[in-house]
Amino acid sequence: MPRRICSLGLALAFFSSLLAQDRPQKKKPVLIRDDKPPVSEELELVLDPRQAEESVEVGDFYMRRKNFPAAESRFRQAIRSQPTWPTPYERLIKALQKQKEFQKALDTCDLFLLTNPDSDRAGHFKKLAEQIRKKL
């Protein structure tokens, strides 16, 4: 009998020491940060006409929903994908006018005229620029 009590005591002491130990806690996820500065959106130039069309379609969707900042972002992306296409410039100008950012709209007109001086739509953008200047 004393032998059983001794072995029972040892077993109890062993298990109690296991329970007393700190359980390993789950580690929290660590945010990995990239120390590189963000690349400016203006520097990215990927010529992809299909991507430009999709961006304009999504931008039009946002315009119908009156989410003008999102539409502006999509039209800018379309311009980066196909800088010679006048449609995203026109839609971007509309989105900027809806946000009452007339100076940015005027800058967009000038950007189109600088990148596409020989375009058949240059006259249209000159008229747009004149209209925007009257609002300033």
N, C-alpha and C positions, 0 to 999 in steps of 0.2 A: 504494500500500500504506500509506504513512504516513497518508493521508487516511482510510482505513478504520479504522485503529487509533485515530485521533483521534475519529472519530465513534462508534466502538465504546466508547471510554473515556467520552465524554460521555453516551452512553446508559446505560452501566453506573453512572456517577455519579448520573444522574437517578433510575434505578430503585432504587439503594441508598438514596438519600435518601428515596424514597417508603416503602421498607420500614422505614426507621429511625424514621419518624414513629409516634407513638402511635396505635393504632387507637382509634376512638371506642368506648367501652365502653357496654354497655346500661345504662340508668339503672334503678336499683332502684325498685320501686313505692313511692310515698309514701302513708302512711296519712293520710287526711283526717279530722281530728277536728272534731267539732261542739262548739263551746265552750259551747253552751247546757246548762244542767243538765238531767238526765233528768227527765221528767215522772213524777210519782208515779202508780203504777198505780191508786191509790185515786181519783184525780181524773178518770180517763177513765170516761165513762159513755156507752155507746152502747147504746140499747135495741134489741136484735135477738133475738127469741125463737128463731129458727132457729140462730143462732150459739150461743146458750145450750144448746140441745139437743145440738149437735155437741160442745161443750165437755164436757158431762156424759158423753156417750158415750165420748169419749177419756179422760176422768178415770176412768171405770169400767174401761176397758182397763188403765190404769196401776195401778189398785187390784188387779186380778187378777194383775198382774205384780209386785205388792208394791213398786212404785216410788211411795211415798207422797208425796215432795216434788213430783213431776211431777203426780200426781193433785191435790194441793192447789192447784197453780198453775192447773190447768184448771177446778177447781170455783170458784175465785175469779174466773176470767174469766167463767164462766157467771153468777155473781152480778152482776158488772158489766153483763152483757148483759141480764139480766132479774132485777132485784132483788126482785120480788114472788113469784117462784117458789120454793117451799120445798125442792124436791128438791136443788138444789146446796148449800144450807145444811146439810141432813142429811148429805150425802155428804162435805162438807168437814169436818164435825164428826167423822165416822168416821175420815177420813184423819189429822186432827190427833190423835185419840186413839191411833191406831196408832203415831204418832210420839212418843207420851207428852207431847204439848204440851197439857196439860189447860187451862191458863189461856187459850190461844188458842181452844180449843174453846168454853170458857165465854163468851169475848168474841164468838164467832160466834153463839152462842145469843142473847146480848143484842142483837147487831146485827139479827138477824131480828125480835126482839120490838120493837125501836125502829122499824124500817122498815115493819113489817107488824103494827101493834098490833091491827087488827081481823080478822086472818086466823083461819080456823077451825082452823088448825094451831098457834095460839099456845099452847094448853094442852100440846100435845105438846112444844114447845120449852121450856116451863117445867119439865116433868118431866125432860127431858134435862139442863137446867141444874142441877137438884137432884142428879141422879145424878153429874154431873161434879164438883159441889162436894164430894160425899162422897169422891171420889178425890183431891182436893187436900190 
